[in-house]
Amino acid sequence: PFFFLMIRRPPRSTQGVSSAASDVYKRQVSTQSTWGIHQMEKKTSHSKEYIRGFATKALHEGVDVDESTGAIVPPIHVSSTYEVPLEGPTKYVYGRLDNPTRAAFERTLAALEKGKYCIATSSGMAAFSLIFHLLKPGDHIIANEEVYGGTTNYLLDMAKEQCVLADMLDLRDLKVLEKNIKSNTKMVMIESPSNPSLRVLDIQAIADICKDKGITFVVDNTFMSPYNQNPLMLGANIVMHSCTKSIGGHSDLIMGAIITSDEELFKKMKKNSILLGCCPGPNDCFLASRGLKTLKLRVECAQTNAMKLAELLEKHPKISEIIYPGLPTHPGHDLLKKQSKGFGSMITIKLKDGDKAGNFYNALSLFGHAVSLGGVESLVSLPTKVTHRSLPEQLKARLGITDSVVRLSIGCEEFEDLRDDLLHALEIAQAKISYLFLNRYSLFWYQLPVSYTHLTLPTILLVQISVVAVSLKKKK
């Protein structure tokens, strides 16, 4: 009955290994005790078609055990060129065309977005550029009026130079879309939820309109990530990402990606990627692949924090409006709940006193004062000063992007720490304290309990007066 325990597992194939290395490997295998009857099978993405769970896909789809070493983590292939035989097919020729590390990332992301093809690019804007190059002079594109600032600038400036007509409209109203479709309309592009007002658009309804008219429908899914939302399943033709954000997740890479299930569109964009040189480096692809492995954990943590903070800030007397789709009061709450798994980690707040936004911004200690989003660390930015600064004033006014608007990207810190930092900053923002003073004493302020806030403001003001008096005395 214990005969099966004595059966030795056959050694792994040593095909492709040098003879010397092969001999060493065979000796290692011969000296190892390998119990059981399981034979090690070569792991390929084809053997994982049964995989269903998101986290399992992120860990295993597109990831093959390295044949030469047995390494579980695929190596970073930095070679710019590859040996090409005179006869027979070859998979890799030149790094700009393709790369094993990049290909592994593309297979994983395509699986997570439930698409067939993926093209990794050097940035999110490179991804949009490839998509835009599907259009020809004289074509017409309709975009949601509130998208990423870089996309808006591209449509307002570059589209004209390439003789492409562009309209930016409020596509929450489907009648507006239907009314503005022309005979030369070839593409509709949206971002949902939008940036920074978090407007929610009906992806499936827009997809149906585009399908009836034969229009290519593009969705920027950066804010939601493939974990929360899969636009291809809702009818979109193309999905794009700035992988710099949630996919990378650690603010240490610049990269983008395009996913589609349309072979013709894929071939056109892949050709443009090669000709325009939009390919990312292997190190960025490795970091992005690693980011995908923890995407579910990070997104769930961040959006849990975001929900708690939104519920807290909604009742704060110094905030006039809190914009977060997870709140039942948000006009797009039910729609987003229908077309996604979660509500994301972005919060936009509007302070009652817009002049205090700068004070609030500088008073935050844990939030990084930077653009971007989706990282493990929380970030804060003022759209009118940075991301949407170059937009026309009329467009900013129509979108409600004023000086009182503050955008928060919620990270994976402890909720209690983020809560205390925000509440302290809101209190400090009401005192007319110089930015220099806030930066100098922000750590001291952050360490004070929330209940002491009303007591310490006069004390801090007194300290500031003392500092100014001492400095004036020294000048004399």
C-alpha positions in Angstrom: 0.0 0.0 0.0 3.0 2.4 0.4 4.5 1.5 -2.9 3.6 4.9 -4.4 5.8 6.6 -1.8 8.8 4.9 -3.4 8.2 6.1 -6.9 10.6 8.9 -7.8 9.5 11.9 -9.7 11.1 12.2 -13.2 13.6 15.0 -13.4 12.6 18.3 -15.1 13.4 18.7 -18.7 16.8 20.3 -19.3 16.1 21.4 -22.8 17.7 24.7 -23.6 20.3 24.4 -20.8 24.0 24.1 -21.6 25.6 20.6 -21.3 27.7 21.6 -18.3 24.7 23.1 -16.5 22.6 20.1 -17.5 25.1 17.7 -15.9 25.1 19.7 -12.7 21.3 19.9 -12.7 21.0 16.1 -13.3 23.4 15.4 -10.4 21.3 17.8 -8.1 18.1 16.0 -9.1 19.6 12.5 -8.6 20.7 13.4 -5.0 17.3 14.8 -4.0 14.5 12.8 -2.3 11.4 13.4 -4.4 8.5 11.6 -2.9 5.1 11.1 -4.5 3.8 10.5 -8.0 3.2 14.1 -9.1 5.2 15.1 -12.1 6.2 18.7 -12.5 4.5 20.1 -15.5 5.7 23.1 -17.4 3.7 26.1 -16.3 2.2 28.1 -19.1 -0.6 30.6 -19.3 -2.6 28.0 -21.4 -2.8 25.7 -18.4 -4.5 28.4 -16.3 -7.6 29.0 -18.4 -9.7 27.7 -15.5 -8.6 30.6 -13.2 -11.5 32.9 -12.2 -10.7 34.9 -9.2 -9.1 38.4 -9.7 -6.3 38.0 -7.2 -5.5 34.5 -8.5 -5.3 35.9 -12.1 -3.1 38.8 -11.0 -0.7 36.3 -9.4 -0.6 33.6 -12.1 -1.9 34.7 -15.5 0.9 35.4 -17.9 3.5 34.3 -15.4 5.6 31.3 -16.4 8.2 29.6 -14.3 11.6 30.3 -15.8 12.7 27.2 -17.7 16.4 27.6 -17.3 16.4 28.2 -13.5 13.0 27.3 -12.2 12.6 30.8 -10.7 9.1 31.5 -9.6 9.5 35.2 -10.3 10.3 35.8 -14.0 13.6 37.6 -14.6 13.9 41.2 -16.0 15.0 40.9 -19.6 17.1 44.0 -20.3 18.5 42.9 -23.6 17.8 45.3 -26.4 18.3 42.8 -29.2 17.9 39.0 -29.7 19.5 36.3 -31.7 17.6 35.8 -35.0 18.1 32.4 -36.8 18.3 32.5 -40.6 15.5 29.9 -40.8 12.4 29.3 -38.8 10.3 31.7 -36.7 11.6 33.8 -33.8 9.5 35.3 -31.0 11.7 38.3 -30.1 13.9 40.4 -32.5 14.4 43.9 -31.0 13.4 45.5 -27.7 11.2 48.3 -29.3 9.1 45.6 -31.0 8.6 43.4 -28.0 10.2 42.2 -24.8 9.6 39.1 -22.6 9.1 41.2 -19.4 6.7 43.5 -21.2 4.8 40.6 -22.7 4.3 39.0 -19.3 2.8 42.2 -18.0 0.5 42.6 -21.0 -0.8 39.0 -20.7 -1.7 39.6 -17.0 -3.4 43.0 -17.5 -5.3 41.7 -20.6 -6.7 38.9 -18.4 -7.6 41.3 -15.5 -9.5 43.6 -17.9 -11.1 40.6 -19.6 -9.7 41.5 -23.0 -7.7 39.6 -25.6 -4.9 42.1 -26.4 -2.8 44.5 -24.4 -0.2 47.1 -25.5 2.1 48.5 -22.8 3.2 52.1 -23.4 5.8 54.4 -21.9 3.1 56.6 -20.2 -0.6 57.1 -20.0 -0.4 60.0 -22.5 1.5 57.7 -24.9 -1.4 55.3 -24.6 -3.9 58.0 -25.5 -1.6 59.2 -28.3 -1.7 55.7 -29.9 -5.5 55.7 -29.6 -5.8 59.1 -31.1 -3.6 58.0 -34.1 -6.5 55.8 -35.1 -8.2 58.9 -36.4 -7.5 60.6 -39.7 -7.6 64.2 -40.8 -11.2 65.3 -41.0 -12.4 62.8 -38.4 -14.5 63.9 -35.4 -14.0 62.8 -31.8 -16.4 63.4 -28.9 -15.0 63.4 -25.4 -16.5 63.9 -22.0 -15.9 67.5 -21.0 -14.2 66.5 -17.8 -11.2 64.2 -18.3 -7.6 64.1 -17.3 -6.0 67.5 -17.8 -3.4 66.2 -20.2 -6.0 64.6 -22.3 -8.0 67.8 -22.4 -4.9 69.8 -23.5 -4.2 67.2 -26.2 -7.7 67.5 -27.5 -7.7 71.3 -27.4 -4.3 71.7 -29.0 -2.9 68.6 -30.8 -6.2 67.7 -32.4 -6.3 71.0 -34.3 -2.7 70.5 -35.5 -3.7 67.0 -36.8 -6.8 68.4 -38.4 -9.1 66.3 -36.2 -12.3 67.9 -34.9 -12.9 67.6 -31.2 -16.0 68.4 -29.1 -15.9 68.1 -25.3 -19.4 67.7 -23.9 -21.3 66.7 -20.8 -22.1 63.1 -21.7 -24.1 62.4 -18.6 -27.0 63.4 -20.8 -27.2 60.8 -23.5 -29.3 63.1 -25.7 -26.3 65.5 -25.9 -24.2 62.7 -27.3 -26.8 61.6 -29.8 -27.4 65.2 -30.9 -23.7 65.9 -31.6 -22.8 62.7 -33.5 -21.9 63.6 -37.1 -21.3 61.6 -40.2 -17.5 61.9 -39.6 -17.7 61.0 -35.9 -15.3 58.1 -35.5 -14.5 58.0 -31.7 -16.1 58.7 -28.4 -13.8 58.9 -25.3 -14.8 59.2 -21.7 -13.3 58.9 -18.2 -15.7 57.6 -15.5 -15.7 58.7 -12.7 -14.3 61.9 -14.1 -11.4 64.0 -12.8 -11.7 65.8 -10.4 -15.5 66.1 -10.0 -16.1 62.4 -10.0 -19.0 62.5 -12.4 -20.3 59.0 -13.2 -21.2 58.2 -16.8 -23.4 55.3 -18.1 -20.7 53.3 -19.9 -23.1 50.6 -21.2 -25.6 53.1 -22.5 -22.9 55.1 -24.3 -21.5 51.8 -25.7 -24.9 50.9 -27.2 -25.1 54.3 -29.0 -21.6 54.0 -30.3 -22.2 50.4 -31.5 -25.3 51.4 -33.4 -23.4 54.2 -35.2 -20.2 52.2 -35.8 -18.1 54.5 -33.6 -15.1 53.4 -31.6 -15.7 53.8 -27.9 -12.8 54.4 -25.5 -12.8 54.4 -21.7 -10.0 55.7 -19.5 -10.3 53.3 -16.6 -7.4 54.8 -14.5 -9.5 56.0 -11.6 -11.3 52.7 -11.0 -8.6 50.2 -12.0 -9.4 46.7 -13.5 -10.3 45.5 -10.1 -13.3 47.7 -9.7 -14.5 48.2 -13.3 -14.2 46.4 -16.6 -15.5 48.7 -19.4 -14.9 46.0 -22.1 -17.6 43.9 -20.4 -19.9 46.9 -20.7 -19.4 47.4 -24.4 -16.3 49.6 -24.7 -14.0 48.8 -27.7 -10.8 50.1 -26.0 -9.7 50.6 -22.4 -6.7 52.7 -21.4 -4.8 53.1 -18.2 -2.1 55.3 -16.7 -0.2 52.5 -15.0 1.6 55.1 -13.1 -1.4 55.2 -10.8 -3.2 52.3 -9.2 -1.6 49.5 -11.3 1.9 50.5 -10.3 0.7 51.6 -7.0 4.0 52.8 -5.4 4.6 56.0 -7.3 7.9 54.7 -8.7 7.2 54.2 -12.5 5.8 56.1 -15.5 3.8 53.8 -17.8 0.5 53.3 -19.6 -1.5 50.5 -21.3 -4.2 49.8 -23.8 -6.5 46.8 -23.7 -8.9 45.6 -26.4 -10.6 42.5 -27.8 -10.7 43.8 -31.3 -7.9 42.3 -33.4 -8.0 44.9 -36.1 -7.8 47.8 -33.6 -5.0 46.0 -31.8 -2.9 45.5 -35.0 -3.2 49.2 -35.9 -2.2 50.4 -32.5 0.6 47.9 -32.2 2.0 49.1 -35.5 1.8 52.7 -34.3 3.5 51.7 -31.0 6.4 50.3 -32.9 6.7 53.2 -35.3 6.3 55.9 -32.7 8.5 54.2 -30.1 6.0 54.3 -27.3 7.3 51.2 -25.6 8.2 51.1 -21.9 11.4 49.8 -20.5 11.7 46.3 -18.9 12.3 47.6 -15.4 9.0 49.6 -15.5 7.2 46.5 -16.8 8.5 44.4 -14.0 7.4 47.0 -11.4 4.0 47.2 -13.0 3.7 43.4 -13.0 4.5 43.4 -9.3 1.9 46.1 -8.7 -0.8 44.0 -10.3 -0.1 41.2 -7.8 -1.2 43.4 -4.9 -3.8 45.5 -6.7 -6.8 44.0 -5.1 -5.3 44.4 -1.6 -4.3 48.0 -2.1 -7.6 49.1 -3.8 -9.7 47.4 -1.1 -7.7 49.1 1.7 -7.7 52.5 0.1 -11.4 52.6 -0.8 -12.3 51.4 2.7 -10.4 54.3 4.1 -12.0 56.6 1.5 -15.5 55.6 2.5 -14.9 56.2 6.2 -13.3 59.6 5.5 -16.1 60.7 3.2 -18.7 59.8 5.8 -16.7 61.8 8.4 -16.0 64.9 6.2 -19.6 65.0 4.9 -20.7 66.3 8.3 -17.8 68.7 8.8 -18.9 72.4 9.2 -16.0 73.8 7.3 -16.7 71.8 4.2 -19.4 72.9 1.8 -19.4 69.8 -0.4 -17.9 66.3 -0.2 -17.8 64.5 -3.6 -17.4 60.7 -3.3 -19.5 58.2 -5.4 -19.7 55.8 -2.4 -22.0 58.2 -0.6 -25.7 57.6 -1.2 -26.1 61.4 -1.7 -23.8 61.3 -4.8 -25.9 61.6 -7.9 -24.0 58.8 -9.6 -24.0 56.4 -6.6 -26.6 53.9 -7.9 -25.1 53.9 -11.5 -21.5 53.3 -10.3 -22.8 50.6 -7.9 -24.3 48.9 -10.9 -21.3 49.0 -13.2 -18.4 48.5 -10.8 -17.4 46.5 -7.7 -16.3 49.5 -5.6 -16.2 53.3 -5.5 -12.5 54.0 -5.7 -10.2 55.9 -3.5 -10.6 59.5 -4.8 -12.4 62.2 -2.8 -12.9 65.8 -3.9 -13.9 68.3 -1.2 -15.0 71.9 -1.5 -14.1 74.2 1.4 -16.6 76.8 2.5 -13.9 79.4 2.5 -12.0 79.0 -0.8 -9.2 81.3 0.3 -8.3 78.8 3.0 -7.6 76.0 0.5 -3.9 76.9 0.5 -3.6 76.8 4.3 -5.4 73.4 4.4 -3.1 72.1 1.7 0.0 73.1 3.5 -1.2 72.0 6.9 -1.6 68.3 5.9 1.4 66.3 7.3 0.7 62.7 6.1 -0.7 63.6 2.7 2.0 64.1 0.1 1.7 67.5 -1.6 1.8 66.1 -5.1 -0.1 65.2 -8.3 -0.9 61.7 -9.3 -3.1 59.2 -7.5 -3.6 55.5 -6.7 -0.4 55.0 -4.7 -0.1 53.4 -1.3 0.5 56.8 0.1 -2.2 59.5 0.4 -1.8 62.6 -1.8 -3.4 66.0 -1.9 -3.5 68.4 -4.8 -5.3 71.7 -5.8 -6.6 71.2 -9.4 -6.7 74.9 -10.2 -3.0 75.2 -9.3 -1.7 72.1 -11.0 -3.6 69.4 -12.9 -6.2 71.7 -14.4 -4.3 75.0 -14.3 -4.0 75.4 -18.1 -7.7 74.8 -18.8 -9.7 77.7 -20.2 -11.3 79.7 -17.3 -14.8 79.2 -18.8 -14.3 75.5 -18.9 -13.1 75.4 -15.3 -16.1 77.5 -14.2 -18.5 75.2 -16.0 -16.9 72.2 -14.3 -17.0 73.8 -10.9 -13.2 73.6 -10.6 -12.6 76.6 -8.3 -9.9 77.6 -5.8 -11.9 75.9 -3.1 -11.6 72.5 -4.7 -9.2 70.0 -3.1 -8.5 66.6 -4.5 -7.5 63.7 -2.2 -6.1 60.4 -3.3 -6.6 58.1 -0.3 -3.9 55.6 0.4 -3.3 52.6 2.7 -2.3 54.3 5.9 -4.3 53.7 9.1 -7.7 55.4 8.9 -7.2 57.0 12.4 -4.0 58.7 11.3 -5.6 60.1 8.1 -8.6 61.2 10.0 -6.6 63.1 12.6 -4.4 64.7 9.9 -7.4 66.0 7.9 -9.3 67.3 11.0 -6.1 69.1 12.3 -5.6 70.7 8.8 -9.2 71.9 8.7 -8.8 73.6 12.0 -5.5 75.2 11.1 -6.8 76.3 7.8 -9.1 78.7 9.5 -6.3 80.5 11.3 -4.4 83.0 9.2 -1.0 81.5 9.7 1.7 81.8 7.1 2.6 78.8 5.0 6.2 78.9 6.3 4.9 78.7 9.9 2.6 75.8 9.0 5.3 73.8 7.4 7.7 74.5 10.3 5.2 73.5 13.0 3.0 71.0 11.2 4.6 68.0 12.9 4.1 69.6 16.3 0.4 70.3 15.4 -0.2 66.8 14.1 0.9 65.3 17.4 -1.7 67.1 19.3 -5.0 65.3 20.1 -8.1 66.5 18.1 -9.8 67.5 21.4 -7.1 70.1 22.1 -7.4 71.9 18.8 -9.5 74.8 20.1 -7.1 75.3 23.0 -3.9 75.2 21.0 -4.7 77.7 18.3 -4.2 80.8 20.5 -1.0 79.2 21.8 0.4 78.6 18.4 -0.5 82.2 17.3 1.4 83.4 20.4 4.4 81.4 19.5 4.3 82.8 16.0 4.2 86.4 17.3 7.2 85.5 19.5 9.2 84.1 16.6 8.5 87.2 14.5 9.4 89.5 17.4 12.7 87.7 18.0 13.6 87.9 14.3 12.9 91.6 14.2 15.0 92.2 17.3 17.9 90.4 15.7 17.7 92.5 12.6 17.9 95.7 14.7 
